[in-house]
Amino acid sequence: MEDMLILLSNDDGVEADGIRHLEDALKNMGEVVVVAPTTQMSASSHAVTLKKPLYVKKISQNKYSVSGTPADCVITGLFYLLDREPDLVLSGINFGQNLGEDVFYSGTVAAAREGALYGIRSAAFSLVVDSGDDETNFYSASQIAKDIVNNILVNMPEGILLNVNIPNLPYDKIKGLRITKLSSRRYVDVVKREKDFIVIGGRPVWNIDEGTDIASIREGYVSITPLLKDLTDYGKKRELERLIRQVD
């Protein structure tokens, strides 16, 4: 698709290595327009800046920074900078994982979700980097992302939302792709108290169940998890309807 238009964002900032590698990997697929936060906006979730000034700066041809959140950036791209609706909205490549419940906190995932809310095929890409890793394989991750966009995402229905996590390995060491479900984890030592303030953080303890994103990553596979935009719990909805009928 030579005329394909791709909107690219992230939460690590417009000059981050991950978005630079992803932009370079996708440049032969069509026109790539980068609209990303001016500064690092990790864990900003799906926050949107309402009724306050946002400053848009043109950095170079098809590359812009926005003084707001990842969701702000996608909205700015869709309704201010682009002259037509993009074929894809892509986010990343994030420096660090977005697994399990991270999808609720992640600005990376939120940028892709914002595209999906408008019916656009969207995906968030994250590189699972551990603190002890000697190198960061962004180039490898960008080639995996390109493969997924080319062979999977463009063939999916409109509005699809994929959360993709990639092991921090060279391309030829990655074992393959797995379609997964979200894992779950709890944190220990969530709040650390200092002299006159606290710090929220903690250490995650994962439930590494078969078929989850974290299990796939630990086995050397890329995790691809399709996410729903509709958070309705239909099972509980039916249960509540039954209880209400009993009350009536």
C-alpha positions, 0 to 999 in steps of 0.5 A: 500500500504505497499511499498508506498513511501511518500516525506514529506516537509514543509516551517516551518522548519525540526524540526517544530511540524506540520511536526513531527505530520504528519510524525508520522501519516503516518508512517504506510502507507509506507516509509516516507522520510522527506526533509525540510528546515533547517530554517523557510521559510514561504511566500517563494512561489515557489522560487528555488535556482539556481546555488548556493550551497545548503547544505543537512544534514542527521539528522536521518534515512529518515530525511534530512534538506536542506539550501533552499526553500520548492521547493528546498527540493522537488527537492532535494528529487526527484532527489538526495535523493530518489532512485525512484519516490515517490507515494505522495508528501505531505507538512505541516502541516503548522502553520497557514492558506493557504486560498485564495490568500495565495496559491500564496505566500505559501511555503507550497503549493509550495512544494506540487505544485512542486510534482504535476508538476512532475505528482505526487499526492500531497497535502498541509496541513495547520492548521488554527490557530488564535492568540487568540487560547489557543492550537494548535491541530496538532495531530487532524490535522494529523489524518485528513490529514491521513484520506484524504491521505488514502481515497481521495488522493491515489484514485485521478489521478496522478498530482492532487494538493490539498490545505487542510486547517483544523480548529484548533479544536479537532478531534471530534469537526470537522464537516466534509470535504468540497470541496471548491473554493478559497476565496478572500481577500484584505489587509488594512494597508498593509505597516507600516512605522517605523523610517527608514524602512517599514514593509509589513503586514496588516490585511486581510478583507475576502469575505466570499462567500458560497462554499469558503475555508474560509467559510468552516473553519469558520463553522468548516469544513475541506476545500479541494480545488483542484488547477490547475497547468495551470494558463491560463485564457481560457475565456480571451484567447478566448476574445483576439483571437476574438480581434486579428481576428478583428485587422487582 
